[in-house]
Amino acid sequence: MELRPELMPPALNEQLVARLAKLAAHLDGDPDEDMRAEFNRLAGTDIPIAEFTRNRPARGHALARPVFRNVPFLDSPPAQSEFVL
């Protein structure tokens, strides 16, 4: 199916995307304000430094928890009173 040109995403500048990825990867481990400013200038954004690391668990940190938890196996179906109608 052909889409109208205005519905197509803009073409990516692969060199720019590679540079942004490199800056973001560096900022994940080193909150360098100059690199953050360069990233934001190139991307046309104003992302604070905390956004580059806040959603990632600490690597090797004693308090880091796994993202997924085991669900206990139920041997029998719930009692009739537990069903919500």
Secondary structure, DSSP 4 states (H G I P E B T S, - for coil): -PPPGGGSPPPP-HHHHHHHHHHHHHHHH---HHHHHHHHHHHT----GGGGTTTSPPTT-TT---SS-PPPPPSSPPPGGG---
